[in-house]
């Protein structure tokens, strides 16, 4: 028979204090904002040497990004050119192209330009096209994108 320490076993009828584990201090989580979004062009930008560049990064637009092109003479003369100037400001990387300027955007295939326009709209209007809904059957809450669930869908 094993003996146990008397200090570990309380005498019969003695009150036993239960000690709850110490609660961890509540540390507020730091909110982070995603500002850059990678993409893959459907066709790709072909540079002067014939190299195709498909992967890139677009950043969130600022108010300045949307205001400055309005003073551009090319945009004043041709309002649809705003898209070209605006995309040149917010695309931070396109393959190994060092300088992304309106001329690069002008040389994109139409399908790639449409893809980038849709991506710009999606990342810069997030929060405005999403709605919180509740399933009438199970009461589960979830979010839907009112602008469409797939690229090109609206």
N, CA and C of each residue as an Amber inpcrd file, in Angstrom:
protein
   462
   0.8180000  -1.1680000   0.0000000   0.0000000   0.0000000   0.0000000
   0.8700000   1.2410000   0.0000000   0.4330000   2.2490000  -0.8790000
   1.2150000   3.4750000  -0.9680000   0.7630000   4.4680000   0.0710000
   1.6930000   5.1670000   0.5830000   1.3660000   6.2390000   1.5200000
   1.3150000   7.5620000   0.7660000   0.4050000   8.4300000   1.1770000
   0.3220000   9.7610000   0.5770000   0.6460000  10.7840000   1.6350000
   1.0630000  11.9020000   1.2050000   1.4370000  12.9610000   2.1380000
   0.1870000  13.5170000   2.7870000   0.2110000  13.7090000   4.0570000
  -0.9260000  14.2310000   4.7850000  -1.2270000  15.6550000   4.4010000
  -0.2050000  16.3760000   3.9430000  -0.4150000  17.7690000   3.5690000
  -1.2690000  17.8850000   2.3140000  -1.2850000  16.8410000   1.4810000
  -2.0390000  16.8950000   0.2380000  -3.5030000  16.5210000   0.4240000
  -3.8120000  15.7120000   1.4240000  -5.1760000  15.2540000   1.6280000
  -5.7470000  15.9660000   2.8400000  -6.8560000  16.7150000   2.6450000
  -7.4430000  17.4250000   3.7800000  -8.1600000  16.4260000   4.6990000
  -8.2360000  16.7600000   5.9860000  -8.9530000  15.8780000   6.9090000
 -10.4340000  15.8420000   6.5510000 -11.1450000  14.7440000   6.9020000
 -12.5670000  14.6390000   6.5810000 -13.3460000  15.7970000   7.1980000
 -14.2860000  16.3550000   6.3880000 -15.1350000  17.4430000   6.8520000
 -14.5140000  18.8150000   6.7170000 -13.2540000  18.8720000   6.3160000
 -12.5940000  20.1760000   6.1790000 -13.0710000  20.8550000   4.8950000
 -13.1780000  22.1530000   4.9450000 -13.5810000  22.9070000   3.7610000
 -12.4210000  22.9520000   2.7910000 -12.7320000  22.7180000   1.5440000
 -11.6940000  22.7340000   0.5100000 -11.9150000  23.9650000  -0.3550000
 -10.8770000  24.7690000  -0.4850000 -10.9530000  25.9680000  -1.3150000
 -10.5580000  25.6230000  -2.7300000 -11.4160000  25.9300000  -3.6350000
 -11.0810000  25.7110000  -5.0380000 -10.4730000  27.0000000  -5.5620000
  -9.3190000  26.8810000  -6.1520000  -8.6780000  28.0640000  -6.7040000
  -8.8700000  28.0540000  -8.2080000  -9.4510000  29.0950000  -8.7050000
  -9.6580000  29.2170000 -10.1450000  -8.3680000  29.7040000 -10.7760000
  -8.0890000  29.2330000 -11.9680000  -6.8790000  29.7160000 -12.6350000
  -7.0040000  31.2140000 -12.8810000  -5.8990000  31.8910000 -12.7570000
  -5.8840000  33.3440000 -12.9580000  -6.2870000  33.6540000 -14.3890000
  -7.1710000  34.6320000 -14.5440000  -7.6090000  35.0120000 -15.8830000
  -6.5150000  35.8130000 -16.5660000  -6.3280000  35.5260000 -17.8180000
  -5.3300000  36.2550000 -18.5920000  -5.8320000  37.6780000 -18.8390000
  -4.9650000  38.6450000 -18.7720000  -5.4070000  40.0190000 -19.0230000
  -5.9100000  40.1560000 -20.4600000  -6.9320000  40.9640000 -20.6290000
  -7.4860000  41.1840000 -21.9590000  -6.6170000  42.2110000 -22.6670000
  -6.0460000  41.7680000 -23.7700000  -5.1870000  42.6440000 -24.5590000
  -5.9400000  42.9720000 -25.8400000  -6.2130000  44.2390000 -26.0800000
  -6.9350000  44.5790000 -27.3070000  -6.0980000  44.2000000 -28.5250000
  -6.7770000  43.6010000 -29.5090000  -6.0680000  43.2290000 -30.7270000
  -5.8900000  44.4560000 -31.5980000  -4.7180000  44.5480000 -32.1710000
  -4.4070000  45.6670000 -33.0500000  -5.0400000  45.4050000 -34.4100000
  -5.8630000  46.3270000 -34.8490000  -6.5310000  46.1570000 -36.1250000
  -5.5420000  46.4500000 -37.2500000  -5.5110000  45.5820000 -38.2290000
  -4.6430000  45.8050000 -39.3820000  -5.5180000  46.0130000 -40.6150000
  -5.0320000  46.7730000 -41.5360000  -5.7490000  47.0660000 -42.7540000
  -4.9190000  46.5760000 -43.9210000  -5.5160000  45.7560000 -44.7250000
  -4.8300000  45.2500000 -45.9100000  -4.8680000  46.3410000 -46.9730000
  -3.6960000  46.7630000 -47.4440000  -3.6350000  47.8660000 -48.3990000
  -3.0870000  47.4550000 -49.7580000  -2.5250000  46.2670000 -49.8760000
  -1.9910000  45.8110000 -51.1620000  -2.6210000  44.4860000 -51.5450000
  -2.9220000  44.3410000 -52.8370000  -3.6140000  43.1700000 -53.3270000
  -2.9060000  42.6350000 -54.5700000  -2.3900000  41.4110000 -54.4950000
  -1.7310000  40.8290000 -55.6630000  -2.7580000  40.4220000 -56.7210000
  -2.3310000  40.4100000 -57.9630000  -3.2150000  39.9790000 -59.0460000
  -2.4100000  39.2590000 -60.1200000  -3.1270000  38.5710000 -60.9650000
  -2.5670000  37.8680000 -62.1130000  -3.4180000  38.2640000 -63.3170000
  -2.8110000  38.9580000 -64.2860000  -3.5560000  39.4080000 -65.4550000
  -3.9660000  38.2270000 -66.3260000  -5.1470000  38.2770000 -66.9310000
  -5.5890000  37.1810000 -67.7980000  -4.6600000  36.9610000 -69.0020000
  -4.2030000  38.0430000 -69.6270000  -3.3160000  37.9080000 -70.7850000
  -1.8970000  38.3400000 -70.4670000  -1.7290000  39.5250000 -69.8970000
  -0.4130000  40.0120000 -69.5320000   0.0260000  41.1990000 -70.3640000
   0.8550000  42.0100000 -69.7610000   1.4240000  43.1800000 -70.4280000
   2.6810000  42.7450000 -71.1720000   2.7710000  43.1040000 -72.4510000
   3.9380000  42.7610000 -73.2600000   4.7890000  44.0240000 -73.4030000
   6.0200000  43.9690000 -72.8550000   6.8910000  45.1540000 -72.9200000
   7.5820000  45.2490000 -74.2840000   8.4290000  46.2700000 -74.4610000
   9.0940000  46.5230000 -75.7460000   9.9840000  45.3750000 -76.1950000
  10.5160000  44.5880000 -75.2430000  11.3890000  43.4740000 -75.6140000
  10.6120000  42.1840000 -75.8450000   9.2750000  42.2280000 -75.6950000
   8.4510000  41.0430000 -75.9250000   8.2070000  40.1960000 -74.6800000
   8.7020000  40.6400000 -73.5300000   8.4880000  39.9060000 -72.2850000
   7.0610000  40.1270000 -71.7970000   6.4100000  39.0380000 -71.3730000
   5.0390000  39.1190000 -70.8690000   5.0840000  39.2170000 -69.3470000
   4.3900000  40.1970000 -68.8200000   4.3160000  40.4160000 -67.3700000
   2.8710000  40.2060000 -66.9360000   2.6420000  39.2260000 -66.0730000
   1.2660000  38.9240000 -65.6460000   0.9930000  39.2500000 -64.1830000
   1.9600000  39.0100000 -63.3140000   1.6910000  39.2080000 -61.8810000
   1.9980000  40.6450000 -61.4820000   1.1840000  41.1420000 -60.5650000
   1.3680000  42.5090000 -60.1100000   0.7200000  42.7360000 -58.7650000
   0.7730000  43.9750000 -58.3170000   0.1970000  44.3670000 -57.0370000
  -0.5080000  45.7010000 -57.2280000  -1.7320000  45.7870000 -56.6800000
  -2.4820000  47.0360000 -56.6810000  -2.7010000  47.4320000 -55.2250000
  -2.5340000  48.7110000 -54.9410000  -2.7740000  49.1900000 -53.5830000
  -4.1130000  49.9090000 -53.5190000  -4.5990000  50.0840000 -52.3000000
  -5.8230000  50.8580000 -52.1150000  -5.6010000  52.2870000 -52.6040000
  -6.6160000  52.8700000 -53.1660000  -6.5280000  54.2560000 -53.6330000
  -6.7910000  55.2030000 -52.4760000  -6.1460000  56.3400000 -52.5390000
  -6.3960000  57.4050000 -51.5650000  -7.2820000  58.4560000 -52.2400000
  -7.7710000  59.3840000 -51.4470000  -8.5570000  60.4890000 -52.0170000
  -7.7030000  61.2590000 -53.0190000  -6.4250000  61.4340000 -52.6910000
  -5.5190000  62.1480000 -53.5930000  -5.4040000  61.4310000 -54.9390000
  -5.3440000  60.0900000 -54.9000000  -5.2590000  59.3140000 -56.1430000
  -6.4520000  59.5900000 -57.0560000  -7.6010000  59.8360000 -56.4680000
  -8.7930000  60.0830000 -57.2760000  -8.9570000  61.5500000 -57.6570000
  -8.3380000  62.4560000 -56.9050000  -8.4830000  63.8810000 -57.1930000
  -7.4450000  64.4110000 -58.1820000  -6.1990000  64.0210000 -58.0250000
  -5.1270000  64.5520000 -58.8790000  -5.3730000  64.3090000 -60.3660000
  -5.8180000  63.1170000 -60.7860000  -6.0510000  62.9200000 -62.2250000
  -7.1090000  63.8490000 -62.8150000  -7.9840000  64.3940000 -61.9810000
  -9.0130000  65.3010000 -62.5020000  -8.4170000  66.6120000 -63.0110000
  -7.1830000  66.9270000 -62.5930000  -6.4980000  68.1330000 -63.0760000
  -5.6520000  67.8480000 -64.3250000  -5.5460000  66.5650000 -64.6790000
  -4.7460000  66.1510000 -65.8390000  -5.4730000  66.5800000 -67.1270000
  -4.7580000  67.2600000 -68.0280000  -5.3610000  67.7370000 -69.2780000
  -5.9090000  66.5880000 -70.1250000  -5.2280000  65.4370000 -70.1070000
  -5.7100000  64.2930000 -70.8970000  -7.0740000  63.8320000 -70.3930000
  -7.2820000  63.9110000 -69.0810000  -8.5650000  63.5100000 -68.4970000
  -9.6250000  64.5710000 -68.7860000  -9.2420000  65.8400000 -68.7380000
 -10.2020000  66.9210000 -69.0290000 -10.7090000  66.8410000 -70.4690000
  -9.8070000  66.4910000 -71.3840000 -10.1790000  66.3850000 -72.7950000
 -10.9290000  65.0960000 -73.0940000 -10.6440000  64.0570000 -72.3280000
 -11.2330000  62.7440000 -72.5820000 -11.5110000  62.0600000 -71.2320000
 -12.6600000  62.2980000 -70.6190000 -12.9520000  61.7670000 -69.2800000
 -12.7090000  60.2610000 -69.0890000 -12.9550000  59.4040000 -70.0890000
 -12.6540000  57.9800000 -69.8700000 -11.1630000  57.6900000 -69.6150000
 -10.2990000  58.6420000 -69.9580000  -8.8610000  58.4610000 -69.7220000
  -8.5360000  58.4500000 -68.2260000  -9.4790000  58.8770000 -67.4050000
  -9.3030000  58.8460000 -65.9530000  -8.8910000  57.4570000 -65.4760000
  -9.4870000  56.4240000 -66.0440000  -9.1510000  55.0480000 -65.6640000
  -7.6820000  54.7600000 -65.8560000  -7.1320000  55.2000000 -66.9690000
  -5.7270000  54.9480000 -67.2840000  -4.8120000  55.6260000 -66.2660000
  -5.0650000  56.8950000 -65.9980000  -4.2330000  57.6530000 -65.0570000
  -4.3700000  57.0870000 -63.6510000  -5.5790000  56.7640000 -63.2640000
  -5.8330000  56.2410000 -61.9250000  -5.1580000  54.8880000 -61.7090000
  -5.2780000  53.9820000 -62.6590000  -4.6290000  52.6700000 -62.5160000
  -3.1030000  52.8070000 -62.4830000  -2.5660000  53.7420000 -63.2520000
  -1.1140000  53.9530000 -63.2350000  -0.6410000  54.4140000 -61.8600000
  -1.5100000  55.0810000 -61.1180000  -1.1440000  55.5470000 -59.7680000
  -1.1910000  54.4280000 -58.7320000  -2.1500000  53.5040000 -58.8700000
  -2.3580000  52.5160000 -57.8060000  -1.7100000  51.1550000 -58.0640000
  -1.2700000  50.8890000 -59.2750000  -0.5510000  49.6310000 -59.5330000
   0.8990000  49.8690000 -59.1510000   1.3570000  49.1430000 -58.1460000
   2.7050000  49.3590000 -57.6250000   3.7220000  48.4080000 -58.2250000
   3.2570000  47.3080000 -58.7890000   4.1800000  46.3590000 -59.4030000
   3.4670000  45.6400000 -60.5240000   4.1820000  45.4360000 -61.6250000
   3.6870000  44.6550000 -62.7560000   4.8700000  43.9040000 -63.3350000
   5.0070000  42.6550000 -62.9180000   6.1620000  41.8620000 -63.3360000
   7.4400000  42.5570000 -62.9260000   8.3490000  42.7350000 -63.8910000
   9.6180000  43.4030000 -63.5960000   9.6560000  44.8260000 -64.1540000
   8.5050000  45.3480000 -64.5430000   8.4390000  46.7090000 -65.0680000
   8.7470000  47.6750000 -63.9310000   9.7660000  48.5020000 -64.1320000
  10.2280000  49.3970000 -63.0640000   9.3400000  50.6250000 -62.8980000
   8.8440000  51.1780000 -63.9880000   8.0680000  52.4110000 -63.9280000
   6.6920000  52.1720000 -64.5450000   5.6760000  52.2090000 -63.7080000
   4.3140000  52.0290000 -64.2190000   3.7070000  53.4060000 -64.4000000
   3.4520000  53.7580000 -65.6470000   2.9300000  55.0710000 -66.0110000
   1.7460000  54.8730000 -66.9580000   1.0230000  55.9380000 -67.2780000
  -0.1420000  55.7770000 -68.1500000   0.1500000  55.0670000 -69.4770000
   1.3440000  55.2400000 -70.0220000   1.6900000  54.5560000 -71.2700000
   1.6620000  53.0390000 -71.1250000   2.0600000  52.5320000 -69.9740000
   2.0160000  51.0850000 -69.7220000   0.5620000  50.6250000 -69.6950000
  -0.2830000  51.3660000 -69.0060000  -1.6950000  51.0000000 -68.9020000
  -2.3630000  51.0720000 -70.2770000  -1.9920000  52.0660000 -71.0860000
  -2.5380000  52.1850000 -72.4390000  -2.2270000  50.9580000 -73.2900000
  -1.0790000  50.3270000 -73.0440000  -0.6520000  49.1890000 -73.8530000
  -1.1860000  47.8460000 -73.3610000  -2.0110000  47.8510000 -72.3280000
  -2.6100000  46.5920000 -71.8650000  -3.6670000  46.1240000 -72.8630000
  -3.8790000  44.8290000 -72.9180000  -4.9810000  44.3000000 -73.7160000
  -6.2890000  44.7100000 -73.0430000  -7.3430000  44.8400000 -73.8260000
  -8.6410000  45.2790000 -73.2970000  -9.1340000  44.3750000 -72.1770000
  -8.9100000  43.0670000 -72.2910000  -9.3720000  42.1450000 -71.2410000
  -8.6140000  42.3830000 -69.9350000  -7.3330000  42.7310000 -70.0240000
  -6.5550000  43.0270000 -68.8120000  -6.9940000  44.3510000 -68.1950000
  -7.2990000  45.3390000 -69.0370000  -7.7800000  46.6200000 -68.5260000
  -9.1190000  46.4270000 -67.8040000 -10.0160000  45.6480000 -68.3940000
 -11.3140000  45.3810000 -67.7560000 -11.1170000  44.6500000 -66.4240000
 -10.1850000  43.7070000 -66.3980000  -9.8940000  42.9750000 -65.1610000
  -9.4250000  43.9440000 -64.0740000  -8.5030000  44.8480000 -64.4160000
  -7.9620000  45.7900000 -63.4340000  -9.0140000  46.8070000 -62.9780000
  -9.8840000  47.2340000 -63.8950000 -10.9670000  48.1470000 -63.5140000
 -11.8890000  47.4720000 -62.4880000 -12.2220000  46.2220000 -62.7420000
 -13.0890000  45.4830000 -61.8260000 -12.4040000  45.2900000 -60.4740000
 -11.1220000  44.9690000 -60.5070000 -10.3780000  44.7800000 -59.2590000
 -10.3200000  46.0840000 -58.4700000 -10.0600000  47.1910000 -59.1580000
 -10.0180000  48.5020000 -58.5000000 -11.3500000  48.7770000 -57.8060000
 -12.4380000  48.5570000 -58.5260000 -13.7630000  48.7920000 -57.9660000
 -13.9960000  47.9240000 -56.7350000 -13.5900000  46.6650000 -56.8130000
 -13.8210000  45.7390000 -55.6960000 -13.0190000  46.1150000 -54.4500000
 -11.7330000  46.3860000 -54.6110000 -10.9180000  46.6250000 -53.4050000
 -11.1730000  47.9950000 -52.8010000 -11.6170000  48.9470000 -53.6030000
 -11.8380000  50.2930000 -53.0840000 -13.2690000  50.5500000 -52.6280000
 -14.1720000  49.6420000 -52.9050000 -15.5380000  49.8250000 -52.4180000
 -15.8910000  48.7720000 -51.3850000 -14.9110000  48.0000000 -50.9010000
 -15.1790000  46.9740000 -49.8990000 -15.8270000  47.6260000 -48.6800000
 -16.8350000  46.9800000 -48.1720000 -17.5660000  47.5370000 -47.0540000
 -18.8130000  48.2570000 -47.5230000 -18.8180000  48.6940000 -48.7720000
 -19.9920000  49.3620000 -49.3100000 -20.8540000  48.3960000 -50.1050000
 -20.2580000  47.3320000 -50.6330000 -21.0240000  46.3880000 -51.4340000
 -21.3220000  45.1100000 -50.6550000 -20.9210000  45.0440000 -49.3930000
 -21.1820000  43.8580000 -48.5860000 -22.3320000  44.1370000 -47.6350000
 -23.1530000  43.1180000 -47.4350000 -24.2870000  43.2650000 -46.5140000
 -24.3320000  42.0580000 -45.5940000 -24.7130000  42.2890000 -44.3490000
 -24.8680000  41.2150000 -43.3870000 -26.3010000  40.6920000 -43.4940000
 -26.4390000  39.3780000 -43.6070000 -27.7630000  38.7640000 -43.7260000
 -27.8840000  37.6230000 -42.7240000 -29.1300000  37.1950000 -42.4820000
 -29.4060000  36.1070000 -41.5500000 -30.2360000  35.0620000 -42.2780000
 -29.8320000  33.8030000 -42.1570000 -30.5830000  32.7100000 -42.7610000
 -31.9180000  32.5810000 -42.0180000 -33.0380000  32.5680000 -42.7400000
 -34.3330000  32.4790000 -42.0730000 -34.5800000  31.1070000 -41.4310000
 -33.8690000  30.0830000 -41.8960000 -34.0510000  28.7340000 -41.3530000
 -33.2930000  28.5170000 -40.0500000 -31.9710000  28.7990000 -40.0830000
 -31.1330000  28.4510000 -38.9260000 -30.6380000  29.6650000 -38.1440000
 -30.9670000  30.8710000 -38.6130000 -30.5560000  32.1200000 -37.9650000
 -29.0440000  32.3650000 -38.0150000 -28.3340000  31.6580000 -38.9000000
 -26.8840000  31.8590000 -39.0540000 -26.6460000  33.1930000 -39.7640000
 -25.7100000  34.0000000 -39.2130000 -25.3690000  35.2920000 -39.8150000
 -24.1800000  35.1120000 -40.7630000 -24.2320000  35.7800000 -41.9070000
 -23.1060000  35.7690000 -42.8350000 -23.1890000  36.9950000 -43.7310000
 -22.1080000  37.2550000 -44.4700000 -22.0550000  38.4320000 -45.3340000
 -22.1400000  38.0080000 -46.7870000 -22.7800000  38.8580000 -47.5890000
 -22.8190000  38.6270000 -49.0300000 -22.2990000  39.8690000 -49.7300000
 -21.7630000  39.6720000 -50.9340000 -21.2700000  40.7920000 -51.7320000
 -22.3690000  41.1680000 -52.7210000 -22.9520000  42.3350000 -52.5500000
 -24.0390000  42.7700000 -53.4050000 -23.5690000  43.0740000 -54.8270000
 -22.2660000  43.2660000 -55.0020000 -21.7380000  43.5800000 -56.3230000
 -21.5060000  42.3270000 -57.1470000 -21.6670000  41.1600000 -56.5670000
 -21.4530000  39.9130000 -57.3060000 -20.3750000  39.0960000 -56.6450000
 -20.4710000  37.8100000 -56.7760000 -19.5480000  36.9220000 -56.0870000
 -18.3240000  36.5250000 -56.8840000 -18.3540000  36.7420000 -58.2050000
 -17.2200000  36.3410000 -59.0320000 -16.7250000  37.5310000 -59.8160000
 -15.4610000  37.4830000 -60.2520000 -14.9120000  38.5650000 -61.0460000
 -15.7580000  38.7960000 -62.2880000 -16.0230000  40.0380000 -62.5820000
 -16.7850000  40.3660000 -63.7640000 -18.2870000  40.3160000 -63.5550000
 -18.7320000  39.8000000 -62.4270000 -20.1590000  39.7050000 -62.1610000
 -20.5950000  40.9380000 -61.3900000 -21.7320000  41.5120000 -61.7580000
 -22.2040000  42.6630000 -60.9870000 -23.7070000  42.6460000 -60.8830000
